[in-house]
Amino acid sequence: MEVSQDLPGTLDPKTSKGPIYRRYVETVLPWFDSVAKRGSFDSQTLGTDGKAPVIQYCLIPSKGRAKKNVPDIVFVLGWSESFMKYKEIFYDLYEKYDGAINIWCMDHCSQGISGRWAADEAYNDRGWTADFRNYAKDQVYFINNVANLTSSKSPRYLFCHSMGGLVGTQIVATLPGFFSKVILSAPMFTVKGLDGVPFAVLRYVAYTVDKILGKGKEWVPGAATKPDHRCPEPPENETSACIDRLECWNTQRYQNPSVVVGGITWGWLNQSNTHRIDPDTLTHEVVSAFEKSDILLLSCELESIVEPKTMVEFSEYVETCEWVKVEGSLHEAFFENDKIRNWTFDRMIKFLNRKEVFRHETTRKAPTASMKMIKDTFWTSLIVLIIAILLGMISSHFRGYFFETIEKNVGI
């Protein structure tokens, strides 16, 4: 594939010293263009203009589509990503299976080359959703009606990265046991705080700005970034330390400007918090759904984007979840330097080829949804009661003060 030299930031594969980038341009991109099939379907959620945005997806079909027992793997992407970013992973996975695998991947609505839920052009450069569950709703429709995997008797795998990990929990809860293998790569069960503001504080601020002030489509200060076709370079980049792989993604961003998204919005932050996974939100029903699958959870040692603690806690609840630390990796282990990336990739392949389901003794038990509701209702009612009593005491104090003042000044 010829890469235009007019594109700022792209490297000339003939002169670049980066072997990763040269392989990407000379081998990966031509392969993808020759085998990938593209398609689209309507989002299951209407946009702010009352119309359904169009979702774009790609399929890498196996060499012999009629061949039986060819596994299907569905990739669920992270924040601001596109299937165009994953071409190298698709290539290596396809090669490892000698073409005997079907690879499915769609761009979430409001990012990548898919349409936007916020129809106003002023918000096209930022991710936003009125309800985080809308991501999973589109994914489940894609799995059932576009990929049509419900009729397949072949092995089915699910790969989820970052934000896709939180979306993946909703997919698994909706389709328990549907995927025999689930890979969670640095799953965003809970986001970290921003600019030193703890997440415990940030979550309430996000709710206030989104639901009370109605500013959900506005950027979060500190996370707000003007869309830039170039990814930040290390060490400023908190996702990967591999300059060549960042440059591969830069190339795709220059050639497909619509994939570039700025910072997160208050609405997105509030929704991701509302549907977060942690000991306060995890239920027995979700745990049971996950325990119908074999799970590999990859946690990056140098993680700074999502909260690693909740990944450990998740594995303590789910007996079929194998928690693995990726040493030396920032947030995106599959886009790191070769030593880290290849180890992570090989670990995933070993997991996919493993026959037995991993099991370990859990140290935590999640409450049922009904018990959790009773508990939450109790604590909410108690807090409301305490606030009401305090307000009553304050009101009584000021009422008494008010009448005392009148008696002194009016003489009644």
N, C-alpha and C positions, 0 to 999 in steps of 0.2 A: 504494500500500500504506500502510495506516495503521500508525504505529509507536506503541506504548503509551508514554504519558508517565510511566508508573510505573517504567519501566526507567531506573535510574541511568545517567547518562553518555550517553544518546541525545539527539540534537539535534532540535529542532522544525524540520522543513524549511521552514516558513513564516516563521520568524524568524531562522534561522541565517544567518550571513554566509558560510558555507562553501559555495561553488557545487558543489564536488566531492561533498559530502555530500548536498546538495539533489538533485542529479542522480541520485545513488545511490538515494535513497529514492523519488523521484518517477518515475524512469524505469527504472532497472536492476532493482530488486526486483520491480515488477509484471511486467516482461518475463520475468524468470527464472521466476516463479511460473506464468506462462501457457504457457511453452514447454518447461520442463525436465521430463523423465521420470525418476522415481526407481526404483531397484531394489536387490536384494540377492542375495548368494550366500555360501556357506560358505567360510571361509578354508581353505587347503590345509594348514594346520598346526594341530594340536590345541592347545587352551589347557591351563593347568595342572590344570584340572578334567577333562581327557579329552574335552572337547567342542570342536567347531569354532566359533570366534567368527563372528558374522555380519558380513560386509563390506557397507557401504552405498556406492552409487555413483549418479551422475547422468549423463544423456545429454541433450545439446541437439541434437535431430535437425534435419537440413537441412529447408528448406521443402518440398522435393520429394524424399522419400526414394527414389523410384524413378528419379530422375535419375542418369544415368551420370556417372562420373568426378568425383563429389563427394568431395573429400578428407575423410579422417578424421584427427583429431588427438587424441592421448591425453596428458593431463596427469598427471604424476607429482609428487606434492606433497612439500614439505619437512617438517621436524620440527614437530610439534604443529599442523599445518595441516589444513584441511578444504576440500572443494570449495565450501563456503559462502563462504569468503574470496575466491574467484576469480570471483565473479559479474560484477564490472565488466569483468574481462579477457574473460570469455566473451561478454559483451554486445558489447564493441568488436570482438572478432574476428568474431562473427556478422554485425555490421553491415558490417564491412570486406569480407566475402565475400558480402554481400547474401543471407545465409541459406543460401548454397550450401556448407555445411560441417557435418560431424558432430563434435561435441565430447564426448569421453568423459573421465570423471574419477571415481576411487574414493578413498575415505578409507582410508589404511593401517590395518591392524589395530593396536589399542592407541592410537589417536588419532582425532580427529574424532568422528563419530557411529557409527563402527564398533565392534564388540565388542573385548574386551581378551583378550590371551593370558594375562595374569596375572589369573586369575579371582577371586582374593581382593579383596573390595571395598576393602581397605586400600591396594591398589596401583592402583586405577582411575584415579587422578589423575596417573599418571606413565607415560611410555612405556617399554616394556621388550620385549625379544625375546631368545629363547635363541640365535637364529642370524640374523644380518643378512640372509642369503639368503632368509629366509622372506618378506620384503617383496617381493622380485622374483618369488618363486614365485607369490604371489597376483596380482601384476600380469600375469604371463605367462598365468595361467589366465584372468584377466579379458579380456585381449586376444584369446586364442584361442577361448574358449568362451562368454563373455558378449557381448562386442562382436562376436565372430565375424569378426574382420578377416582371418583367413587365407583366406577365400573371396572377399575383395574385391580387385578389380583397379584400384581407385581409388588415388590417391596417399595414402600413410600418413605422418603426422608424429608426432614424439615431443617433448613439452615437459617438461623436468625442472628442478626448482628445488631448490637446496641439498641436503638429504639425498636428495631425489629424484634428484639427479645421480649419487650413488653407486649408488642402486638402478637408475638408468638404465643404468649401465655393465654391470650384470649382465643386464638385459633385452636390451641390444644384443649381448652375448656369447652369449646363449641364442638370439637371433633375428637373426643377422647379415644385413644387407641388407634386413630386413623393413621398416624405416622409411627412406624416401628422404631425409628431413630430420630432423635431431635438434638441438633447441635446449637448451643447457645454461646455465641461469641461475644464476650463482654456485654452481656445483656443489661439494658437500661431498666432494671427493676425500680431504681430510684436515681434521680439526678443528684449531682453534688451541688453544694451551695455555690453562689456566684460572687466574685470579688470579696471574699471573706464573709459574706452574709450566710449564716447557717441555713440549711434547707428547711429546718423546722420553722424558721422565721419567714423564709422566702415563700413557702407554700401558702401562708395566710395573706401575704402581700399580693401574690398572684391571683388568689381568689377575689380579693377586694378590687383590684384593678380590672380584672376580667368581668366579673359578674355585677359588681356594685357600681363601678365607674364606667363600665361599658367600653373599655379601651383594650379589649382582647386582641385586636389586630395590630397593636403598636408593639414595637420592639422593646425588649427588656434592656434597660440601661446596663452597660457592662458586657452584655452578650450581643448587643446590636452591632452589626458590622455591615458596612456598605458592600453589596455584592461585588466580589472581585474574582476575575477569572483565574488568578494565580492563588494556589494554596500557600499559606504561610510556610516558610522554610524552617527547618530545625535550627535552633532549639525552640523557637516560638511555636512551632507546630506541636500540638499535644496529642496527635493521633498516630503519627509515624515518624521515625527518624531516618527513613529511607528516601533520599533525595530523588533517586531514579523513579521509584514508584509514585511519588508525589508528582513528578514531572509527567508520568503516563496519564495521571488523572487530569493534570493541567491541559494536556493535549486534547482530551475529550471535552473539557470545559470550554476551550477556545472554539472548538469546532461545533459545539452544541450549546450556545449561550443560555438557552432556557433552563439548563440543569443547574445553573448557578443560583443559589439561595443565600440570603443574608442571615442575620441572627435570628434567634428564637423569639417568638411573640409571647405576650402575657397569657393569651388564650391557650396557646400550645402548652406553656409551662403549667398552667392551672389544670388542664386536662390530663397531662402526664402524671401530675401529682394525684389527682382524683382516682386514677386507675393504677397507681403504683403497686408494687409487690413488696411487702415487708411484713414483719410479725404482726403489725396492726391490721393488715388487710388480707393476709393469706387465709383461705378457708380450707376446710377438709375436702370440699368438692373439687377445688382446683388441684390440691395435692393428689387426690385420687385419680384425676384425669391424667396428670403427668406420670403417675406410677404405672400407667398402662403402656408407657413407652420407655425405651432405653435412652438416657440423656447424658450428653457430654457438655459440661459447663466449663468454658475456658475463661479464666480470670487473669487479666494482665497485671504483671507485677508493678509497673509504673503508671497505673491507671490514675487519671485525673479528671475524666469526663463524667463517669458514672460512679456510683457508690459500691466499692468491692464488698463491703460488710454485708449488704443485703444478698449478695451472691452466695456467700458462705452460709448465711442464715437459711436461704432457700434450700441448699443442699442438705441442711440439717433436718428439714421437714420431709424431703422427698427421698425415699429409700433407693430409687432407681437412678438418682442423679450422681454422676461422678464429677467431682469438682477438681479441676486441674489448673495449677498456676503456670502461666507462660512467663518464664524468667526473662527479665530484661526488656519486656515489650511495653510499649505505650498502648493506647486504646485499640489500635487496629493491628492485631497480630498477623493477619493474613496480608497486610500491606507493609510489613516491616522489612528490614534487611534480610538477606537470604538465610542466614543462620537461624534466625528466629522464625521467619516465615516458613521455611522448609520443614523445620521441626514441628510447627503447628499444623501444617498441611498433612504431614505424615501421621501425626497423632489423630487427625480426623479420619484419615483413610483406615488406620488400624481400628478405630472405633466402628466405622461403617462395616468393616469386614468381620467384626467380632460376632460370633454366633450366640454366646450366652449373654444374658441381660445382667448388667452390673447391679448389685444390691449391697447395701450396707445398713447397719443398725442406726436408725434415726434417733436423735436426741430431743426432738421437739414434736409436739402434736398440735395441729391446727384445729380450731373450733369449727363446728358446722356453720353454715351461713345463717341459720335461724338463731343459733346460740350467740353468734357474733352480733346479730341484729339486736338481740335482747340486751347484750352487754353494752353495745354502743348507745342504745336507747336509754339505758340506765344512767350511764355516765353523762350523756347529753342532758337528760332531765335533771340530774343532780347539779350540773353546772348552771343550768337555767334557773333552778330553784335558788341556788346560792346568790346568783346575780340579782334575782328578784328580791331576795331578803335584804341584800346590801342596798339596792335602790330604795327599798321601802324604808330602811333605817335612815338613809340620806334624806329621803323625802320627808320623813317625820321630823328629822332634825331641823331642816329648813322651814317646815311648816310651823314648828314651834317658835323658831327664831322670827318668822314672819309676823305671827300674832303678838309676840312680845314687843316687837318694834312698833306695831300699830298701837298697842296699849300705851306705850311710853309717849308716842308722838300725838296720838289723837285723844287719849284719855278715856277710852272705853273700858 
